[in-house]
Amino acid sequence: MSAQHGDRSRAAAIAPFLWLGLFFLFPFLLVLRLSLSDLALAVPPYAPQLDLSAGVDGAREFLAALDFETYGRLGGDRLYLAAYLSSMRIAAISTGILLLTGYPIAYAMVRCPPAARRALVLAVILPFWTSFLIRIYAWIAILKPAGLLNAALGAVGLPPLNLLNTEAAVHIGLVYAYLPFMVLPLYAVLERQPAELLEAAADLGCTPVQAFWRVTFPMSLPGVAAGALLCFIPMVGEFVVPDLLGGSQTLMLGKVIWTEFFANRDWPTASAVAVALIVTLIVPITLFQRQQQRLLEGGR
């Protein structure tokens, strides 16, 4: 019986690694292999091709033909650097707005009665039940020059706003789309905080504001870090929101990758941009994991 239990435990431990290997590592290796290839007027539009019928010699020739020429071209083209910096800036600003918006929402949810909490959590999750694309198209109807926003402003005598196809519209779309990813981690952390700590802080002479900054906020930092990563990482490579709301003037890596893949049919360049983006995003993920490890070690 114990042997069967041990086999099941090992299988359960191996399953996540198999999942990551199949759906992350293997596709990443394919993209990495494309990024080391060269553009070719062929189908598929890259070279070299691995000839399995040639055996070891064919594999040796294939590996010898791979190079880092595409990465060198990326470093020398200001377009890709501008898209990279623009993506980081837009994602960072939107993440900051999400934190300023999501923290009060999560804090207020925790202070509500249990029945109201469940209803509010459902309200936060509810947008996921609707297509992401439809929700972004709805913002086009709101932000366009003859849209709902300007109609409402005109009704109260205010001048219209030109928001569609601007960076401001991208921030609005990103904050709207990713707000649940900020609120839910914060809510989970805040809900687990013992109420006795705030009572103890009050007994020691802390005002509610002081208790928040000295007790509540420091203990919620893991939720802040988790929410920031959950929002920042996908927003850097976002394509739908900047394409629909930002127009041609908004430069982000998601749009660059799409253009290289489908418009220019330059698969090696698009793959190199994607690999560079993934490698960059590994840094904040690693820092977050180290922080979590330190917190776990400190709590033992």
N, C-alpha and C positions, 0 to 999 in steps of 0.2 A: 504493500500500500504506500509506504514511504517512498519507494523507488518511482512509482507512478506519479506521486506528488512532486518529486524532484524533477522528473521529465517535463511535467507541465510547467513548473516554475522556470526551467531553462527555456522552454518554448515561448513562454510569455515574455521572458527577458530578451530573446532573440528577435521576436516579432517586430518591435519598433525599429531595430536596425535594418531588418529586411525591407520594411516600408520606406525608410529614408534612403536606403540604397537603391531601391527600385524607382521611386518617384522623385528623388532629389539628386543623388549622386550620379546615377546613370544619365539622366538628361543633362546635368551640368557637364559631364565629361563629353557628351556629344557637342554641346555648345562650345566647350573649350577646344575640341578638335576642329570645329569650324573656324574658330578665331585664329587658329594657326595655319589655316589654308589660304589660298590665293584666289582672287576673283577670276572666273573663267566664263567665256561665252559658250556655255554648254548647259546640259540638263543632267544633274543639278548644277547651279552656277558657281561651282567652286572646284578647286583641284588642290592636292592630288586625290585620287580615288583608290581605296584599298582593294587590291585584286587578290581575293582569297584563293583563287586557283593557282596563283604563283607560289604559294606556300611561304616559307621563311624569307626567301629572297624578295617576294612581293611586299611583305610586311616591313622588311628592312628599307626598301626603296621608299615606301610610303612614309615611314618615320623620318627618313633623311630629307624628304621634300617639305616637311612642316617647318615653319619659321615664324619669327616674331615681327615680320615686316608690317603687318596690319597695326600692331600696337605702336610701332614707331611712327606710323602715319597719323594715328590718333593724337600722339603727343605733339606733333607738329602742326595740327589743324586747330585753329582757335575756335571753330564752331563747336567741336566736341567739348573743349574746356569750358566754353561759355554755357553750353547746355548742362554740363555737370554742376557748375557753380550755381546756375539758376535753379536747378532742381533742388540742390541742398538748401538754398536760401528760402525758396518757396515752402519746402517741406518743414524747415525749422520755424519759420514764421507761423505757419498753420498749426504746427504742434504747440507752439506757445499760446496761440489763441484757443486751441482746444483745451489746454490745461487750465487757462483762466476761465473758460466756460464750463468745463466738465467738473472741476473740483467743487464749485458751489452746488452744482446739481447733485453730485454724489453725496456731499455733506448734508444737504437738505433731505435727501431720500433716507439717509440713516436716522435722521431725527424724527421721521414720521412714525406713526403706529405700524405694527407688523402688517396689518391688512392693506394699508395704504402703500407700504413698501413693495408688496408683491404687485400691486397694480402699477406702480411707477416703474418697476423693473420690466414689466411687460410692455409698458409704453416705450421704454428705451429700446427694447428688442423688436418692437413691432415693425419698424421700417425694413428690417431684413426680410419680411414676408412679401415685400414688393420688389420687382426687378430693379436692380441698381441703375440700369440704363434708362428705364422709364422715369425714375426719380430725378436723374440729371436732366433729362429732357424737360421735366416739369420746371426746373429752374430756368431753362431757356424761355419758357412762357412767362415766367415771373420777371426776368431781368431784361428782356428785349425792350427796345425803345417804346413800342406800343403795348408793353406787357402790363401785368397786374400791378407791379410796384409803381410804375409811373402813373398808372391810372389812379391808384390810391393817393399818390402825392399830389396829383392834379386836383383831386376832389377836395383836398384841404388847402389848396392854394399855394403849394410848394413847387419849385421848378423841377423838371424831370432830371433823372440821372442817367448817364451813359455808362452802364456797368458791363453789359455783355461784350465779350471779346476783349476783356481787360484782365490784368493780373488780379484785381480785386474780385472779379467773378470767380476766378480759380480758387482763391482763398475761401470764398463763400461756399463753393461746391465741395471743397476738401473738408472744411469744418463740418458741414452738414453730413457728408458721407461717413466720416470717421468718428463722429462724436460718440456713438455707442462703444467704440473700442477704447475710448478714454474713460468714459463714465463707469463701465462695468468693473475694470480692475480697481479703480479707486473705491467704488462702493464695496467690493469684496474685502478690501483692506480695512476700510473705516468701520465696517460692520463688526469686524472681529475685535476691535479695540474695547477693552473692558471699561465700563462706565465708572468703575471705582477709581480709576486713575484721575479722572476729571474731578471727582469728589475730593480725593486726596489733595489735588492741586489747589482746589478752593479752600480747603482747611488750612493749607500752608500760606494762604494770603494771595493767591493768584487771581486776577480778574479773569473773566471768560476769554478775553482776547489774549492775555498772557498764557492761559492754559492751552489755548489753541496752538500758539506758536511754539510753546515749550514741550507740549505733550502730543497733541493730536497730529500736527503736521510732521514732526520728525518721525513718528511711528508710521505715517502713511507714505513715506518716501519710496518703499518698494513698489507700492501701487502707482506712484507717480512715474517711476522709472519704467515699469511694465507698460503703462498706458502710453508713455512717450514713444517707446520702441514700437509698440503695436501700430501706432499712427505714423511715425516718421519713416519707418522702413518701407512700407508699401507706397507711401506718398511720393517718395523720391522717384520711383519708377512708374508713377501713375500716368495713364494714357487717356482714358475716357474723359475725365474732368477737364484737363487742359485743352484737349482737342475740341470738345463741344462748347465749353464756356470761355476758353482763353483765346480761341482763334489762332490765326497764323502768327501773331506777334508774340505769343507765349512760347518760350523755348524750354522744353524739358526733355529728359533722356528718354522717357517713354515714347514721345513723338518721334525723336531721332531714330530710335530702334525700329519703330514701325515704318518710317520712311525708307530706311536702308533696306529693310527686309522686303517690303512689298512694292515700293515705288522705284527704288534704284536697283533692286534685286542684288544688292551687295551683301550677301550673307556673312562673309568673313568679318566685314566691318561691324555689322549689327551684332554679331556674336562677341566681338572684342569689346564693344561698348557694354554689352550685358555682363560679361565676365568682370570688367573693371568695376561696374556698379556692385556686383555681388561681393567682390573682394573688399570694397570700401565699406559695405554694410556689415561685414564680419566684425569690424573693429568695435562698433557700439554693442553688438551682441555679446562679444567676448568680455567687454567691460562690465556689462550687466550681469553676466554669469559669475564673474569674479566677485562682484558686489554681493550677489545672493549667497555665494559660498562663504564670504566673510560674515554675513549676517547669521547664517546657520551655525558657523563655528562659534560665533560670539554668544549665541543663545544656548549653547550646550554647557 
